[in-house]
Amino acid sequence: MSTLQISIYRYNPETDSVPYMQEFQLDTQGRDIMVLNALEMIKQQDSSMAYRRSCREGVCGSDGMNMNGKNGLACVTPLSEVVKDNKLVLRPLPGLPVIRDLVVDMGVFYKQYESIQPYLQNDTTEPTMERLQSPEEREKLDGLYECILCACCSTACPSFWWNPDKFVGPAGLLQAYRFLADSRDTATSERLARLEDPFSLFRCRGIMNCVAVCPKGLNPTRAIGKIREMLLSNAT
Amino acid sequence: MVTNITNLGRSGLSDWLIQRVSAIILAVYAVFMVLYLLFHPGLDYATWSGLFSQTWMRIFSLLAFISIAAHAWVGLWTVSTDYLKQAGARFAFQAVVMLAIFVFLVWGVQVLWGA
């Protein structure tokens, strides 16, 4: 029972004309290791296998992938959480172009992140020290600033699959709200104006796939709802 | 910011609001219709025609028709922009939908006031 069947999406554009699934057998010796540990053991069997990884503790957001149909970080997902009937299917994050094996091109994801201008904008005179926030103002950023941009949410979102060039996606919108909610940011109306077209924000249909997969337990759907409320209360 | 010329309200916010408001109107109309049919089990032509000869019912029905027209346009416009990536095919689909909605709306007015 301890021999795990792992099926991995393989594609090397230099040698393969089409992607294929490769089967691996892995003896976990009954231990409940993380999916990333399993991948590392497989890489010892086949060193041509490519995936991204760095911190191996759910902080860097490099190893987002699709594990038995659900997006998540391989480094913080124990086998017991995803393996069904002793089988594990690993695929790259859905919807993004595959560079090789489990490595995807995140360009369009970062472009959407960039579109929401993810930095503080304040046109008032700079104070001599720092811009202070009350504990209540700071509290509004909880559940927003923790995002590590692993792209698990946006690549689980059908609206992002169909319109990655036009719909900002849950990750970008969570960060959009992070700056809208920040008491130190004064570009609120400009930020809202960039989001009021039918695609950038409103292509969200509220299916909450993003909430279901977020490895940090964040809630982009709630942030999108808050932005919608801000747009509505600013409109005539 | 994405430029749009074929959606109903020209803004995502107004489309979103139109979709919600029209949904509420349609829900109220549907509930009214179901209740009316439940309370009139042996419904005959005279009662049905009598209901629709009253001005308030015609206004209520026209409101529901306009709501379904707006709701359908916002919804199908969204579907077309999700799935029809080729601009010509998308415009053709939108034109057919627009024409159908317009025909049904005029036809609905004719039915309401023609009886």
Interface residues (C-beta under 8 A of the other chain):
Chain A: S159 W162 N163 K166 A193 R194 L195 E196 D197 P198 F199 S200 L201 F202 R203 R228 L231 L232 A235
Chain B: M1 V2 T3 N4 N7 S11 G12 L13 D15 W16 L17 T78 T81 D82 Y83
